[in-house]
């Protein structure tokens, strides 16, 4: 009998300990619920806590959908009407954490009234050098915004409007469908634009379409001979006689010069035919194929020398080619023309 009493006392003590633990858990759940709900009620806890030695349960449930001033119900439609919804937290980690494991969007913010509202507004009451308005990281794209408004993202910071980093590149600007700067629309000073060739343009004066300047870079390459009329290199065979006759090279892109190059740098040479000395008459004009012949000379022939050369910078013209003419006053003689490319412009 004494043994039976001891066994019963031990079971009662175990049940009492279990009851105390369940009561503590329930109080914690109630405390969490009080923090999460208020006048506008953000979240409604749905769950159960076992209570009592017999295992009786207390369940907390919510309505099918939340109306204004009701509790926020997960997996249902919630209508706040014209009232704001507030949530405060003293957490040092995260006030709200959303994780979607189904492959869809973790958070979607939209504004039904097109052109009248701001779907997402972020404000830092006490900004500092280490604070972020929005901090986003992503395996693919950290942030992707589609909008019919005037500005997809507007950012203003204490120090920087935006700080970007990426495994491939900090920033990607989608190229336009055509080459060159914008030809339509009203643009503002400071806009950045990328054409179909990857050339970056900046707007230097607002207007329709405004004034645009390419942010081009010259890439040096090992010298590449693209024209040598002595051997027919480049599709032109000499000697070149005087007169306003345009001679056009073949397509210069390919090899060391990429297809999206918009211009080239190089060195042009005029040499006397069959070793003859130049007599000082004649000018060589090199220019983009398909364009008007300019009045400025690339080379002015010297006198008493076998050859004379000069460096040049030129856009590529029709067919990614260059044209040149050899002309001038006086007894202009026949010559050979050599063109070497030393770099390209993107």
Steps between C-alpha positions, in 0.01 A plus 500: 500500500781738585654436159173581328471831682853598395420415137183709507687796655769482230234495225322798658827692522575423132153614398537815712834581332347441158206725588731777618704477177183515288370798698834677446483428125144630485598821679784550254258451208260750655783751544600458136139541392467821702809644332378405154143625531364843577245747370579404142618146587781369281505129566252251645660198663339173396602202710429303812663453838435194707375586848431276798606157604221348296642664186214744436584753221438872448477606132524853361341549158429799276235605248509384139620841381597820673309825462623844615609496868481119511798277560728420208428148373764303311403329171190718473395834349545794741347843439635792701279752323639853514683438829870447547642181646788529745744253643769586752784284622810535712668202335867543414468246220175534304156647566343287229648201322327341200625182338335336200622146445261435211702686235269803475535855628557542873343847488301678230417871535263661251297817458163460328471871421740537207706818511361630829682314775828352615480121551796491740632791708795449734601763754773490763411728790857529627737432210867434550799412285433129558124493439323379185161600364473164326757221529441223246705199401412234247653199331376622161397866525490682831217721382283495189240771446235527232299821492279714282585806705750768418770361732537132588725561801578832668775494762645775717752424770691666780823437306409297191176459311592142421785260573515205263705183480466177307679178427504575128476881497375771740254634243332377182336745256284333236613601149256673267379339180686739268839664467567858600356735758122541559318657206168569671339582832572772752819443695667658801856608570697215655317208340707194404413292191652188339447433130490166320879503452561544872607864460412703810357849446437778752253783457680835519198722431132435567255505210325292237704293448767709677875509439697178545871427522642147472721377783734324264824321575797442272645150523856466370590194295808370326531686166287337234552587132159539339596682177809458282432597141832351393358152564122557486462463877164633614337467159675797333781454247735782399656708385244765595466778247397856579138610496195504725445124468405326824672172571328290767655229713340169582328446837762575762335316788593146588823369641638758741223751428164394650175529308362764738793739447380846391836644402871434463834667561795440277777621276468587128792507257539638148799365302630576153416237240790270405737682735438846354552801723192702596491838330313694771163505321188317613306429819358177641155526663387203710136491624208265591369307198173632363545847643576832334863567414634741763716799416768423758801294391636195676837534323653781297764361266857594571763584243810299426411204724409140425202494741318708759261389774266639762279360778121525480178436692185421305154354541420191299247563225267291285597135512740569789746639246712805421531694175781723376577731210831625360471839333634855489629772272812495286674197349357242744672170439382142550564355847458193715293520819556299818269502806584336831244476785643541851178502703123499490235712667202363691 
